[in-house]
Amino acid sequence: MAPCGHLHFHPRTSLYEDDFSQASIGLQGLFVHEMTHVWQTQNRGRWYLPLMRHPFCSYDYALRPGWTLSRYGIEQQAEIVRHIFLLRAGIHVAGAPPLESYRGIVPFTAEAMP
């Protein structure tokens, strides 16, 4: 969880890791998702997430031609970045389009993507 740009993982849960680089790929994906919320706060301001979050935030998305990351909702943005991370690691993500479909959507990966 990253409600105001800081990550919070309770140390007594199965989601907590001292070092996420040594965690399972699934937990690494969760870390990437939550770090996207940190990035959103850094770029949009401290109150962006609390004001934009609502009970109907959707994690599901469909890639739309010409849309950049900013056109998607806050949870969709985090899922898109998580899916790119997992796909680049060779993990199959059910329902996600192929990696090359994400080209141009996420500006900070444009140069790194094959």
C-alpha positions, 0 to 999 in steps of 0.5 A: 500500500502506498497511500501518500507516496510511502510504501506500507507492508505490515511485517507480520503478513505474507506480503512483507519482505526485507528485500523485494529483489530476493522475493518471488516474482509475484511479490516483486510485481506487487512491489512494482505496482506499489512503487508506481503509486509512489511515482504517481505521488512524486509526479502529481503531488502528495494529495493525488492518490487520496483524492483520486482513489475511490471505491470504483477504481478499476484494475482492469484495463484495455490498451487503447491506440494512442493512449499514454499512461496518464490516460488510464486510472491510477490502479490501471497505471500501476497494473500496466507497469506491473504487467510490463515488469512481469512480461519482461521477466518472461512471465505469462500474464493472463489477459495481458497483451504481448509486451510489444503492445505496451511500446509508447505507453510508459515513457520511462520504459520506451528505450529499454523495451525490445 
